[in-house]
Amino acid sequence: MTEADLYCEYKGVYVPKQMRPPESLKYYEDFTFWPDDVMIVTFPKSGTTWMQEIVPLIHSEGDLTPVHTIPNWDRVPWLDGPWAQNLNLEQRPSPRIFTTHLHHSMMNESYFKVKPKIIYVIRNPKDVFTSSFYFYGMAPYLVNPGTADKFLEKFLNGKILFGSWFEHVKGWLNAKDQDRIFYISYEEMIQDLKGSVTKIAQFLGKPLSPEVIKKIAENCLFKNMKHNKMSNYSLVPVEFMDQKKSEFLRKGIAGDWKNLLTKAQVEKFNTFYKESMKDVKYNFVWD
């Protein structure tokens, strides 16, 4: 099926009709944030599920019960997704934790007034592309990626879910109220997970002991998350994700793009990246 069949446009970017129906988007538009809310923000396939595991464990001070008994879409709900309106989020105790893939410019009116805390996860766009390529091939509610060449063209031009990676990243990096935003990369988390958990905990005002940090980091290793049915999306029906085609938690590494992209595709990607990000003042780990 085509984009016209499976997607609709919301504030200028594609969103999946099935997973972002009008009533869900309306619920998000009207949602009222609280100052101590925490929002995990990512471009798709940038470490969202990883952070949905880490943040609740920081708030529970290492108690593994939440991440082993509650599916992550209920534990850290998509605020603009189809389940949020049924979760009585207004009655949840503080601090509430949410997730979104929305651009900074797409945040609702309450967000800009209240300024909740944001954890923004960035990942090498070549790996985002690679992970997306396999994900689009296993999720029936998404347009089949076709060839890597065809999907690369769409990716670079923002003709995929949630639009352009480049615009998404630039929008959040240029956001005001930087003291309310914590930036971290997927690659940093791979290189030093315990150190990353420590920094996130400090940002959230939850300093933890080295023993608790170690416990959280151990639980959040990719190999352990991959076998946690509350986090690996194995509970999702095959009509939404066919994990026989590709596992949702596939490899969890940096640099897998080298196994997919050809030399010509890498050169095309690099040229586009250099031009698109030329004015960005940020020390990306992969540069």
ChimeraX attribute file (.defattr): number of C-alpha atoms within 10 A of each C-alpha:
attribute: neighborCount
match mode: 1-to-1
recipient: residues
	/A:1	10
	/A:2	9
	/A:3	18
	/A:4	11
	/A:5	12
	/A:6	17
	/A:7	22
	/A:8	19
	/A:9	15
	/A:10	15
	/A:11	12
	/A:12	10
	/A:13	18
	/A:14	20
	/A:15	23
	/A:16	20
	/A:17	17
	/A:18	15
	/A:19	17
	/A:20	19
	/A:21	16
	/A:22	16
	/A:23	13
	/A:24	18
	/A:25	17
	/A:26	13
	/A:27	16
	/A:28	19
	/A:29	17
	/A:30	11
	/A:31	18
	/A:32	15
	/A:33	20
	/A:34	18
	/A:35	15
	/A:36	15
	/A:37	17
	/A:38	24
	/A:39	23
	/A:40	25
	/A:41	25
	/A:42	25
	/A:43	25
	/A:44	21
	/A:45	21
	/A:46	25
	/A:47	22
	/A:48	20
	/A:49	22
	/A:50	19
	/A:51	24
	/A:52	22
	/A:53	24
	/A:54	20
	/A:55	22
	/A:56	23
	/A:57	25
	/A:58	24
	/A:59	17
	/A:60	13
	/A:61	18
	/A:62	21
	/A:63	15
	/A:64	16
	/A:65	11
	/A:66	16
	/A:67	24
	/A:68	15
	/A:69	13
	/A:70	14
	/A:71	19
	/A:72	21
	/A:73	19
	/A:74	14
	/A:75	20
	/A:76	25
	/A:77	24
	/A:78	24
	/A:79	24
	/A:80	25
	/A:81	21
	/A:82	18
	/A:83	16
	/A:84	19
	/A:85	20
	/A:86	8
	/A:87	12
	/A:88	9
	/A:89	15
	/A:90	13
	/A:91	8
	/A:92	10
	/A:93	8
	/A:94	12
	/A:95	14
	/A:96	21
	/A:97	23
	/A:98	22
	/A:99	23
	/A:100	19
	/A:101	22
	/A:102	23
	/A:103	22
	/A:104	20
	/A:105	12
	/A:106	15
	/A:107	13
	/A:108	16
	/A:109	13
	/A:110	16
	/A:111	18
	/A:112	14
	/A:113	12
	/A:114	14
	/A:115	18
	/A:116	18
	/A:117	23
	/A:118	23
	/A:119	21
	/A:120	23
	/A:121	23
	/A:122	27
	/A:123	24
	/A:124	18
	/A:125	21
	/A:126	22
	/A:127	20
	/A:128	21
	/A:129	24
	/A:130	21
	/A:131	21
	/A:132	20
	/A:133	21
	/A:134	18
	/A:135	24
	/A:136	20
	/A:137	19
	/A:138	24
	/A:139	19
	/A:140	16
	/A:141	19
	/A:142	24
	/A:143	20
	/A:144	18
	/A:145	20
	/A:146	12
	/A:147	9
	/A:148	17
	/A:149	14
	/A:150	10
	/A:151	20
	/A:152	22
	/A:153	15
	/A:154	16
	/A:155	24
	/A:156	20
	/A:157	14
	/A:158	18
	/A:159	16
	/A:160	24
	/A:161	24
	/A:162	22
	/A:163	23
	/A:164	20
	/A:165	24
	/A:166	18
	/A:167	16
	/A:168	20
	/A:169	21
	/A:170	19
	/A:171	15
	/A:172	20
	/A:173	18
	/A:174	12
	/A:175	12
	/A:176	13
	/A:177	11
	/A:178	13
	/A:179	9
	/A:180	15
	/A:181	22
	/A:182	16
	/A:183	14
	/A:184	18
	/A:185	19
	/A:186	22
	/A:187	21
	/A:188	17
	/A:189	19
	/A:190	15
	/A:191	12
	/A:192	11
	/A:193	20
	/A:194	20
	/A:195	15
	/A:196	20
	/A:197	24
	/A:198	22
	/A:199	16
	/A:200	21
	/A:201	20
	/A:202	13
	/A:203	17
	/A:204	20
	/A:205	11
	/A:206	15
	/A:207	17
	/A:208	17
	/A:209	12
	/A:210	11
	/A:211	10
	/A:212	18
	/A:213	22
	/A:214	18
	/A:215	17
	/A:216	25
	/A:217	23
	/A:218	15
	/A:219	18
	/A:220	23
	/A:221	15
	/A:222	18
	/A:223	13
	/A:224	12
	/A:225	20
	/A:226	20
	/A:227	12
	/A:228	18
	/A:229	17
	/A:230	21
	/A:231	25
	/A:232	19
	/A:233	19
	/A:234	18
	/A:235	11
	/A:236	13
	/A:237	10
	/A:238	13
	/A:239	10
	/A:240	14
	/A:241	23
	/A:242	18
	/A:243	19
	/A:244	9
	/A:245	12
	/A:246	15
	/A:247	17
	/A:248	22
	/A:249	21
	/A:250	14
	/A:251	12
	/A:252	16
	/A:253	12
	/A:254	17
	/A:255	14
	/A:256	16
	/A:257	18
	/A:258	13
	/A:259	8
	/A:260	16
	/A:261	19
	/A:262	13
	/A:263	10
	/A:264	10
	/A:265	15
	/A:266	15
	/A:267	12
	/A:268	14
	/A:269	18
	/A:270	13
	/A:271	11
	/A:272	15
	/A:273	15
	/A:274	10
	/A:275	9
	/A:276	14
	/A:277	14
	/A:278	9
	/A:279	9
	/A:280	12
	/A:281	10
	/A:282	10
	/A:283	7
	/A:284	14
	/A:285	13
	/A:286	12
	/A:287	6
